[in-house]
């Protein structure tokens, strides 16, 4: 099965080798027919600490690295 790749914006880079990425998805509400924006935060592995707050990055699923990290930064 292929690994999922998501695109989002870095919201935090305070932890060592970790960035928090906010991924936004848009969908139409089934009843109201209105476009809704929902966001979710993912913690991703950034081994070289290259990405800073505000950067747009792509993250990919990986094997668990720590208790909360199951994603790794692919590129921007």
N, C-alpha and C positions, 0 to 999 in steps of 0.2 A: 504494500500500500504506500503511495507517495506521501511524503511529509508535507504538512500544511505550511504555507508561507503567508504571513500577514504583513501589512504595512501600517506603520503608525509613527507617532511623534514621541521622542524621549521627554519624559516629564521629570525624571530624577536620575542623577548620576553620583549620588553621595556615597554609595557603597562600593567597596573595592571589587572590581571585575564584574559588576552588575549594573544594569540600567533598567529603569522602569519605563515601559513603553505603553502609551495609551492608544488603543486601536478603536477606531470609530466605524460603525456599520450603519447603513441607512436602509430602511425598508418601509413599505406602505402598510399602514394600519389596516387590518382586515375589515373593520366596521366603519371607521371614520374616513378611510381613503386618504389619509394625511401622511406625508412623509415624516418619519420619526428618526431621530439620531440617537443611537445608544453607543456608549463607549465602555470598554473594559480594559483593565490594566494587566499587563503581563510583565513578569520579571525575567529578563534575558541575560545570558552570559556574554560579557564583553571582556575577553581576556587581556586586551591591551589598553583598556580605558580610553579608547579613541573617540567615543561619541559623547557629546555634551547636550545639555538641556536645549530643546528646540530643534534638534536634528531630526530629519525624517529618515527612518531606517526600515529595513525589512528583517523580519525575524522568522526563524524556521524551527519546527518541532525537533526535539532531540531526546535522548535518554535523560532521566533525572540527574541533575548535577548537584542539587542540594534539596532541602525540604521544600522550597518554593520555586526553584528554577527548573523549568522543563523546556525552555526555549533558548536559542542562541542567535546572536546578531549575524546576519549574512552579509549585508552591504547596505549602503544608503541609496 
